[in-house]
Amino acid sequence: MKSSKNTGIILIILSSLFFSLMATTVKTVDEFPLIQKVFFRNFIGLLILSYFVIKDKNILKVNNKKLLATRCGFGLLGVFLYYQSLSMLNLSDAVVINKLSPFFVIVLGGLILKEKITITQFIAVFIALGGIVVLVKPQVSVDLLPAMIGILGAIAAAAAYTAVRQLRLSDSPMTIVFYFCLSSTVITLPMMIPIFKVPDFMALLQLSLIGLFAVIAQLFMTNAYRHAPASQLSIYTYLNIVFSAIWGVLFWSESLSRSFLIGAGLIIFAGFLNFLNANALSKK
């Protein structure tokens, strides 16, 4: 059992690493239209996931079409807003803001799914919001409008995750991811064609890596949750912030301001409280 948990931890850490690499790669192709980056993120994923569909046709079976459509819609909106924030903010700031989504999931779970919000979760949400207030103060390097775009992206992602929580009761994770990539590709393709910018070989490689890193991260995450419950792994997803801060310093000479360190620290601490709460509830 301990060995399985350790495997889950390793896989979720690798997932966080590849999500940070995806965000880093998005930022390296700022000269390309937003829609083109979103298209490649999903098209490459669709190509890779098609291999699994060929091996297992059951992946194509959908039991809850309405909820899946909701997940795809909010998921695509979340990707658009997140990628836009990456082009406007420091890498580390954009990733920290995006990591607010688990706390919005708590709020949406209470409002929509009528889930009980514990006192610990309530405190965690307010600490996380306090962290973002510290991070987005007008006098620091983070502009308010780009930060608001990032926050809206985190809310959209939270709505998608809330839908996924219900979808997992009826549909497989692979089905959910496949149809998200498929629908996003179909929606973005006609929007991209009129403004498509022809990439050179290096740019094409970078655009393709966005989708490759995203799919690898999702597959690592999916497999991690087969080895250990989310309550035991959620805290390790915050390593995405650490990895992104490292890439920001290495590739763009971004400075880690006091506001960033305090804001990120508060959000990570809030995540730790949520992690403790989930573990406590799982033992009851």
C-alpha positions as CSV (number, residue, x, y, z in Angstrom):
1,M,0.0,0.0,0.0
2,K,2.8,2.4,0.9
3,S,4.6,1.5,-2.3
4,S,1.5,2.3,-4.3
5,K,1.2,5.7,-2.5
6,N,4.8,6.5,-3.3
7,T,4.2,5.7,-6.9
8,G,1.2,8.0,-6.9
9,I,3.3,10.8,-5.4
10,I,6.1,10.4,-8.0
11,L,3.5,10.5,-10.8
12,I,1.7,13.6,-9.5
13,I,5.1,15.4,-9.1
14,L,5.9,14.5,-12.7
15,S,2.5,15.8,-13.7
16,S,3.2,19.1,-12.0
17,L,6.6,19.2,-13.8
18,F,5.0,18.7,-17.2
19,F,2.2,21.2,-16.5
20,S,4.9,23.8,-15.7
21,L,6.8,22.9,-18.9
22,M,3.5,23.4,-20.9
23,A,3.1,26.9,-19.4
24,T,6.7,27.7,-20.1
25,T,6.4,26.6,-23.7
26,V,3.2,28.7,-24.1
27,K,5.2,31.7,-23.0
28,T,8.0,31.1,-25.5
29,V,5.7,31.4,-28.5
30,D,4.1,34.8,-27.6
31,E,4.4,35.9,-31.2
32,F,1.7,33.5,-32.3
33,P,-2.1,34.2,-32.0
34,L,-3.7,32.9,-28.8
35,I,-6.1,30.7,-30.8
36,Q,-3.2,29.0,-32.6
37,K,-1.6,28.1,-29.3
38,V,-4.9,26.7,-27.9
39,F,-5.4,24.8,-31.1
40,F,-2.1,23.1,-31.0
41,R,-2.5,22.3,-27.3
42,N,-5.6,20.3,-28.1
43,F,-4.9,19.0,-31.6
44,I,-1.6,17.3,-30.5
45,G,-3.5,15.8,-27.6
46,L,-6.2,14.5,-29.9
47,L,-3.6,12.8,-32.1
48,I,-2.0,11.1,-29.1
49,L,-5.3,10.1,-27.5
50,S,-6.6,8.7,-30.8
51,Y,-4.0,5.9,-30.3
52,F,-5.8,4.8,-27.1
53,V,-9.2,5.1,-28.8
54,I,-8.0,2.7,-31.6
55,K,-7.0,0.2,-28.9
56,D,-10.2,0.6,-26.9
57,K,-13.3,1.8,-28.6
58,N,-15.2,2.0,-25.3
59,I,-13.5,5.3,-24.8
60,L,-15.9,6.8,-27.3
61,K,-18.9,5.8,-25.2
62,V,-20.4,8.8,-23.4
63,N,-23.0,8.4,-20.7
64,N,-23.6,12.0,-19.5
65,K,-23.5,14.1,-22.7
66,K,-24.8,17.3,-21.2
67,L,-22.3,17.3,-18.3
68,L,-19.5,16.4,-20.7
69,A,-20.4,19.4,-22.9
70,T,-20.4,21.6,-19.8
71,R,-16.9,20.3,-18.9
72,C,-15.6,20.9,-22.4
73,G,-17.0,24.4,-22.7
74,F,-15.7,25.7,-19.3
75,G,-12.4,23.8,-19.9
76,L,-11.8,25.5,-23.2
77,L,-12.7,28.9,-21.8
78,G,-10.3,28.2,-18.9
79,V,-7.4,27.4,-21.3
80,F,-8.0,30.5,-23.4
81,L,-7.9,32.8,-20.3
82,Y,-4.9,30.9,-18.7
83,Y,-2.9,31.1,-21.9
84,Q,-3.8,34.8,-22.3
85,S,-2.6,35.5,-18.7
86,L,0.7,33.7,-19.5
87,S,1.4,36.1,-22.3
88,M,0.7,39.1,-20.1
89,L,2.2,38.1,-16.7
90,N,5.4,36.7,-15.3
91,L,5.3,32.9,-15.6
92,S,5.3,32.4,-11.9
93,D,2.5,34.9,-11.2
94,A,0.2,33.4,-13.9
95,V,0.7,29.9,-12.5
96,V,0.1,31.0,-8.9
97,I,-3.2,32.7,-9.9
98,N,-4.2,29.6,-11.9
99,K,-3.7,27.5,-8.7
100,L,-6.6,29.3,-7.2
101,S,-8.9,26.8,-9.1
102,P,-9.0,24.2,-6.3
103,F,-10.4,26.8,-3.9
104,F,-13.1,27.9,-6.4
105,V,-13.9,24.2,-6.7
106,I,-14.7,24.2,-3.0
107,V,-17.0,27.2,-3.4
108,L,-18.7,25.8,-6.6
109,G,-19.1,22.4,-4.9
110,G,-21.0,24.0,-2.1
111,L,-23.2,26.2,-4.3
112,I,-23.9,23.8,-7.2
113,L,-23.4,20.3,-5.8
114,K,-24.6,21.3,-2.3
115,E,-21.5,19.8,-0.7
116,K,-20.8,20.7,2.9
117,I,-17.9,23.1,3.3
118,T,-16.0,22.5,6.5
119,I,-14.5,25.2,8.7
120,T,-11.0,24.2,7.5
121,Q,-12.0,24.6,3.9
122,F,-13.7,27.9,4.6
123,I,-10.5,29.2,6.2
124,A,-8.4,27.8,3.4
125,V,-10.4,29.7,0.8
126,F,-10.0,33.0,2.6
127,I,-6.3,32.4,3.1
128,A,-5.9,31.7,-0.6
129,L,-7.9,34.8,-1.5
130,G,-5.7,36.8,0.9
131,G,-2.7,35.4,-1.0
132,I,-4.0,36.6,-4.3
133,V,-4.7,40.1,-2.8
134,V,-1.1,40.3,-1.7
135,L,0.1,39.2,-5.2
136,V,-2.1,41.5,-7.2
137,K,-1.8,44.8,-5.3
138,P,-1.6,47.6,-7.8
139,Q,1.8,48.8,-6.6
140,V,3.5,45.5,-7.5
141,S,4.6,44.3,-10.9
142,V,1.3,42.4,-11.6
143,D,-1.2,44.6,-13.4
144,L,-4.8,44.3,-12.3
145,L,-6.4,43.5,-15.8
146,P,-4.1,40.6,-16.6
147,A,-4.5,39.3,-13.1
148,M,-8.3,39.4,-13.4
149,I,-8.0,37.5,-16.7
150,G,-6.0,34.8,-14.8
151,I,-8.5,34.7,-12.0
152,L,-11.4,34.3,-14.4
153,G,-9.4,31.5,-16.0
154,A,-9.1,29.8,-12.6
155,I,-12.9,30.1,-12.1
156,A,-13.6,28.6,-15.5
157,A,-11.1,25.8,-14.7
158,A,-12.9,25.2,-11.4
159,A,-16.2,24.9,-13.1
160,A,-14.7,22.3,-15.5
161,Y,-13.2,20.4,-12.5
162,T,-16.6,20.5,-10.7
163,A,-18.2,19.0,-13.8
164,V,-15.4,16.3,-13.9
165,R,-16.1,15.4,-10.3
166,Q,-19.6,14.4,-11.3
167,L,-18.6,12.9,-14.7
168,R,-16.3,10.4,-13.0
169,L,-19.4,8.7,-11.6
170,S,-20.6,7.9,-15.2
171,D,-17.6,8.3,-17.6
172,S,-14.0,7.2,-17.7
173,P,-11.2,9.8,-17.3
174,M,-9.9,8.9,-20.8
175,T,-13.3,9.6,-22.3
176,I,-13.5,13.0,-20.6
177,V,-10.0,14.0,-21.8
178,F,-10.5,12.7,-25.3
179,Y,-13.7,14.6,-26.0
180,F,-12.3,17.7,-24.4
181,C,-9.4,17.6,-27.0
182,L,-11.8,16.7,-29.8
183,S,-14.3,19.4,-29.2
184,S,-11.7,22.0,-28.5
185,T,-9.9,21.2,-31.8
186,V,-13.2,21.3,-33.8
187,I,-14.1,24.7,-32.2
188,T,-10.7,26.4,-32.6
189,L,-9.8,25.2,-36.1
190,P,-12.2,27.5,-38.1
191,M,-11.3,30.4,-35.7
192,M,-7.6,29.9,-36.3
193,I,-7.5,29.5,-40.1
194,P,-8.1,33.2,-41.0
195,I,-5.3,34.4,-38.7
196,F,-3.0,31.4,-38.9
197,K,0.7,32.3,-38.7
198,V,3.0,29.9,-40.5
199,P,5.7,28.7,-38.0
200,D,9.2,27.8,-38.9
201,F,10.6,24.4,-37.8
202,M,11.6,25.5,-34.3
203,A,8.3,27.3,-33.7
204,L,6.3,24.3,-34.9
205,L,8.2,22.1,-32.5
206,Q,7.4,24.5,-29.6
207,L,3.7,24.7,-30.5
208,S,3.6,20.9,-30.7
209,L,5.3,20.6,-27.3
210,I,2.5,22.6,-25.7
211,G,0.1,19.7,-26.6
212,L,2.6,17.0,-25.9
213,F,3.4,18.3,-22.4
214,A,-0.2,18.9,-21.6
215,V,-1.2,15.3,-22.5
216,I,1.8,13.8,-20.6
217,A,0.8,15.8,-17.6
218,Q,-2.8,14.7,-17.8
219,L,-1.8,11.0,-18.2
220,F,0.6,11.2,-15.3
221,M,-2.2,12.8,-13.2
222,T,-4.8,10.2,-14.2
223,N,-2.4,7.3,-13.3
224,A,-1.4,8.9,-10.1
225,Y,-5.0,8.8,-8.8
226,R,-5.1,5.1,-9.6
227,H,-2.3,4.6,-7.0
228,A,-3.6,6.9,-4.2
229,P,-6.6,9.0,-3.5
230,A,-6.7,12.7,-4.4
231,S,-6.7,13.6,-0.7
232,Q,-3.2,12.2,-0.3
233,L,-1.8,13.7,-3.5
234,S,-3.3,17.2,-3.9
235,I,-0.6,19.0,-1.9
236,Y,2.0,17.9,-4.4
237,T,0.3,19.7,-7.3
238,Y,1.5,22.9,-5.8
239,L,5.0,22.0,-6.9
240,N,3.8,23.4,-10.2
241,I,4.4,26.9,-8.6
242,V,7.9,26.0,-7.6
243,F,8.8,24.5,-11.0
244,S,7.4,27.6,-12.8
245,A,9.3,30.0,-10.6
246,I,12.5,28.2,-11.5
247,W,11.8,28.3,-15.2
248,G,10.8,32.0,-14.9
249,V,14.1,32.8,-13.3
250,L,16.2,30.7,-15.7
251,F,14.6,31.7,-19.0
252,W,13.2,35.2,-18.4
253,S,15.3,36.4,-15.5
254,E,12.1,37.0,-13.5
255,S,12.6,38.2,-10.0
256,L,10.8,36.6,-7.1
257,S,9.4,39.6,-5.3
258,R,8.4,39.7,-1.7
259,S,4.8,40.0,-2.8
260,F,5.1,36.9,-4.9
261,L,6.8,34.9,-2.1
262,I,4.2,36.0,0.5
263,G,1.2,35.5,-1.9
264,A,2.4,32.2,-3.2
265,G,3.2,31.1,0.3
266,L,-0.3,31.9,1.5
267,I,-1.9,30.0,-1.4
268,I,0.4,26.9,-0.8
269,F,-0.4,27.1,2.9
270,A,-4.1,27.2,2.1
271,G,-3.6,24.1,-0.1
272,F,-1.9,22.4,2.8
273,L,-4.9,23.1,5.0
274,N,-7.2,21.7,2.3
275,F,-4.9,18.6,2.1
276,L,-5.1,18.0,5.9
277,N,-8.9,18.4,5.8
278,A,-9.2,15.9,2.9
279,N,-7.0,13.4,4.7
280,A,-9.0,13.8,8.0
281,L,-12.3,13.3,6.2
282,S,-11.0,10.2,4.3
283,K,-10.2,8.6,7.7
284,K,-13.6,9.0,9.1
